[in-house]
Amino acid sequence: KSASLRYNLAVALYDKEEKTRAADQLRKAVVINPGYAPAYNVLAIIELEKQNLKKAEEYANKAVALASDNFNHKETRDTILDTIGASISPAPITGAVNKNAIAVVIGNREYTNADMPDVDFAENDAALLKEYLVNSLGFKVGNIIHEKNATKSTFERIFGMKGNHKARLYSLLKKEKSDIFVFYSGHGAPDVENKRAYFVPSDADPSSIVFTGYPLDLLYENMEKIVEEMKPPNVTIVVDACFSGANGLIKNASPVIVKVKKSSFNVRNAALFSSSRGDEISSWHPQQKHGLFK
């Protein structure tokens, strides 16, 4: 009934390459003492060797959380995260064909305003998403509007303005034939007074986002009009951004997290994916060099 003795037995078994028995003893050790960090660390190593990366990361995070000053535990976790980062597979080639489908892929990494931090991996996300559209979902390269560091005028040119939805996206669609796929990775921000959510174009001023941002609900409003007229078979919108203000873009915001009003999106045959709710923060996975869409 000693966690430390179970751990010592597990290490001896591990050294003899009896890793299944070693893992069994380690699991018994953490049942006896749930706070026994060394057992979680060795469990992480065993799961890493078995290529059970999700379980390995879970155990490694537990070990570090229990003993944050232990260099060996941190080294184990870093090794696992590096392995996970190298494990992202290229988009599989499926042979799918969707010749009439139209996509908009925006990765806003860099911002002209000196107070705006870069979104380090937004372009990586956009480039990988484009690969999936072409290789896995059958989109034609020429039917993908791919923008890096889109300005406000770029948003308007693609999605339209208030009262006019017939912009570039609309003009490329074939009625009743073209699926629509929209992806955005970059900053989002709220207006503190009206609690309205905005995409942050690369030339935006976060202190006057109501004038320099592109409203999320305007995108939805124009998309609803486009769908009503063009009747696409399927619509998918993926937004990897947070609109809470907790990313530090909005100066002098009180409270720190601004719970933005929920934008309605009422479209048939549509799927909407967002990386965070109105009061949450979106984040990144540094080892994978991509957004942490969870």
C-alpha positions in Angstrom: 0.0 0.0 0.0 3.0 2.3 -0.6 2.9 4.5 -3.7 6.7 4.9 -3.7 7.3 1.2 -3.5 4.8 0.6 -6.4 6.8 3.3 -8.3 10.1 1.6 -7.6 8.7 -1.8 -8.7 7.4 -0.1 -11.9 10.8 1.4 -12.7 12.5 -2.0 -12.2 9.9 -3.6 -14.5 10.4 -0.8 -17.1 14.1 -1.4 -17.1 13.4 -5.0 -17.9 11.2 -3.9 -20.8 8.1 -5.2 -19.0 6.3 -2.0 -19.8 2.7 -3.3 -19.5 3.3 -4.6 -16.0 5.2 -1.3 -15.2 2.2 0.8 -16.3 -0.1 -1.4 -14.2 2.0 -0.7 -11.0 2.1 3.0 -11.8 -1.6 3.2 -12.1 -1.9 1.4 -8.7 0.5 3.9 -7.3 -1.6 6.9 -8.3 -4.7 5.3 -6.9 -2.9 5.0 -3.5 -1.5 8.6 -3.9 -3.2 10.7 -6.6 -0.6 13.4 -6.0 2.4 11.2 -6.8 3.9 13.1 -9.8 6.8 10.7 -10.7 4.3 8.0 -11.4 2.4 10.2 -13.9 5.7 11.2 -15.5 6.7 7.6 -16.2 3.2 6.7 -17.4 3.6 9.6 -19.8 6.9 8.1 -21.1 5.3 4.7 -21.5 2.3 6.1 -23.4 4.7 8.2 -25.6 6.6 5.0 -26.6 3.3 3.3 -27.5 2.5 6.4 -29.6 -0.7 7.1 -27.5 0.0 10.8 -27.7 -3.2 12.1 -26.2 -2.9 9.9 -23.1 0.8 10.7 -22.9 0.1 14.5 -22.9 -2.6 14.0 -20.3 -0.2 12.2 -17.9 2.6 14.7 -18.6 0.4 17.7 -17.9 -0.7 16.0 -14.6 2.9 15.5 -13.6 3.9 19.1 -14.3 0.8 20.4 -12.5 1.7 18.4 -9.4 5.4 19.3 -9.5 5.9 22.4 -11.6 9.5 22.9 -10.5 10.6 19.4 -11.7 12.8 19.8 -14.8 12.5 16.1 -15.8 8.7 16.3 -15.8 8.8 19.4 -18.0 11.3 17.8 -20.3 9.0 14.8 -20.7 6.0 17.1 -21.5 8.1 19.1 -24.0 9.2 15.9 -25.8 5.6 14.8 -26.1 4.4 18.2 -27.4 7.2 18.2 -29.9 6.1 14.8 -31.1 2.5 15.9 -31.3 3.6 19.0 -33.3 5.4 16.8 -35.8 2.5 14.4 -36.0 0.1 16.7 -38.0 -0.6 14.8 -41.2 -1.0 16.5 -44.6 -4.5 16.7 -45.9 -5.4 13.3 -47.3 -6.1 13.1 -51.0 -9.6 11.6 -51.3 -10.4 12.0 -54.9 -13.5 14.1 -54.0 -14.7 16.5 -56.6 -16.8 19.6 -55.8 -16.1 21.8 -58.9 -18.7 24.5 -58.1 -17.9 25.0 -54.5 -16.6 28.4 -53.4 -14.5 29.1 -50.4 -13.1 32.1 -48.5 -10.0 31.5 -46.4 -8.6 34.4 -44.4 -5.5 34.2 -42.2 -4.8 37.5 -40.4 -1.4 37.2 -38.8 0.0 40.7 -38.9 -1.5 44.0 -37.9 -0.4 47.5 -38.9 -1.3 49.0 -35.5 1.6 48.9 -33.1 -0.6 48.0 -30.2 -1.9 44.9 -31.9 0.0 41.6 -31.3 0.4 39.2 -34.2 -1.7 36.1 -34.4 1.4 33.9 -34.8 -0.2 30.9 -36.5 -3.2 32.3 -38.4 -1.5 31.9 -41.8 -0.5 28.4 -41.0 -4.2 27.6 -40.1 -5.4 29.2 -43.4 -2.8 27.4 -45.5 -3.6 24.0 -44.0 -7.3 24.6 -44.3 -6.9 25.4 -48.0 -5.0 22.1 -48.4 -7.9 20.2 -46.9 -10.4 22.0 -49.1 -8.5 21.0 -52.2 -7.1 17.6 -51.4 -9.8 16.2 -49.2 -13.1 18.1 -50.1 -12.5 18.5 -53.8 -12.6 22.3 -54.1 -10.8 23.8 -57.2 -7.9 26.0 -56.3 -9.3 28.8 -58.5 -12.5 28.8 -56.5 -10.8 29.6 -53.2 -10.4 33.2 -52.2 -7.3 33.1 -50.0 -6.4 36.3 -48.2 -3.5 37.0 -45.9 -3.8 40.0 -43.5 -7.2 41.1 -45.0 -8.0 44.8 -44.5 -11.5 46.2 -43.9 -11.9 47.0 -47.6 -10.9 43.3 -48.4 -13.7 42.1 -46.1 -16.2 44.5 -47.8 -15.0 43.5 -51.2 -15.6 39.8 -50.4 -18.7 39.8 -48.2 -20.3 43.1 -49.0 -21.4 46.1 -46.9 -24.5 47.0 -45.0 -27.3 47.0 -47.5 -25.3 45.4 -50.3 -24.4 41.7 -50.2 -23.5 41.3 -53.9 -19.8 41.3 -53.5 -17.1 38.9 -54.8 -18.3 35.8 -53.0 -21.8 36.3 -54.4 -20.6 36.9 -57.9 -18.7 33.5 -58.0 -21.6 31.4 -56.9 -23.7 29.2 -59.3 -27.3 29.2 -58.2 -28.3 26.0 -56.4 -24.9 24.3 -57.3 -22.2 26.0 -55.2 -21.4 25.0 -51.7 -20.0 27.8 -49.6 -17.1 27.5 -47.1 -15.8 30.4 -45.1 -12.8 30.3 -42.7 -11.3 33.1 -40.6 -8.3 32.9 -38.3 -7.2 36.1 -36.6 -8.2 38.6 -34.0 -11.8 39.4 -33.0 -12.9 42.2 -30.7 -16.0 43.6 -29.0 -17.3 47.1 -28.9 -17.5 47.8 -25.2 -20.6 50.0 -25.4 -22.9 48.0 -27.8 -21.4 44.5 -27.0 -21.2 43.8 -30.7 -18.6 41.4 -32.1 -16.2 42.4 -34.8 -13.6 40.7 -37.0 -10.4 42.7 -36.7 -9.0 43.6 -40.1 -5.2 44.0 -40.5 -5.5 47.8 -40.7 -8.0 48.2 -37.8 -7.7 50.5 -34.8 -8.8 48.5 -31.7 -9.7 51.8 -29.9 -12.3 52.5 -32.6 -13.3 49.0 -33.6 -16.9 50.1 -34.4 -15.5 52.1 -37.3 -12.6 50.1 -38.4 -13.7 46.5 -37.7 -16.1 44.3 -39.8 -19.2 43.2 -37.8 -19.7 39.5 -37.2 -23.5 40.0 -37.5 -23.0 41.8 -40.8 -21.3 38.8 -42.2 -24.2 36.6 -41.0 -26.8 39.1 -42.3 -25.2 39.2 -45.8 -24.7 35.4 -45.8 -28.4 34.9 -45.1 -29.2 37.1 -48.1 -26.8 35.3 -50.3 -28.2 31.9 -49.3 -31.8 33.2 -49.8 -31.0 34.2 -53.4 -28.4 31.6 -54.5 -29.7 28.6 -52.6 -26.3 26.8 -52.0 -26.6 23.1 -51.1 -24.4 23.5 -48.0 -22.9 26.4 -46.1 -20.0 26.1 -43.6 -18.6 28.9 -41.5 -15.5 28.4 -39.3 -14.3 31.2 -37.0 -11.1 30.8 -35.0 -11.2 34.0 -33.1 -12.4 35.3 -29.7 -14.6 38.4 -29.3 -14.4 38.8 -25.5 -11.8 41.6 -25.3 -9.8 39.4 -22.9 -6.9 39.2 -25.5 -5.9 42.8 -24.4 -6.9 44.5 -27.7 -9.4 46.8 -26.1 -7.8 49.3 -23.8 -9.5 50.4 -20.6 -12.2 47.8 -21.0 -14.2 47.1 -17.9 -14.8 44.3 -17.1 -11.8 42.6 -18.6 -14.1 40.1 -20.4 -16.9 41.7 -22.4 -19.7 39.2 -23.0 -20.7 40.1 -26.6 -24.3 39.7 -27.8 -24.9 36.4 -29.6 -25.2 36.9 -33.3 -28.0 35.0 -34.9 -27.4 32.9 -38.0 -30.5 31.4 -39.5 -29.6 29.5 -42.7 -30.8 26.2 -43.9 -28.2 23.4 -44.6 -25.6 25.4 -42.6 -23.0 24.5 -40.1 -21.3 27.2 -37.9 -18.1 26.4 -35.9 -16.5 28.8 -33.5 -13.4 28.3 -31.4 -14.9 30.2 -28.4 -18.1 31.6 -26.9 -18.6 35.3 -26.5 -17.0 35.4 -23.0 -14.1 33.0 -23.8 -10.6 33.2 -25.1 -9.2 31.4 -28.2 -5.6 30.2 -28.0 -2.8 28.5 -29.8 -0.7 25.3 -29.7 2.9 26.6 -30.0 4.4 23.1 -30.6 2.0 22.4 -33.4 2.2 26.0 -34.7 -1.5 26.2 -35.2 -4.6 27.5 -33.5 -6.0 25.4 -30.7 -9.5 25.0 -32.0 -11.3 23.3 -29.1 
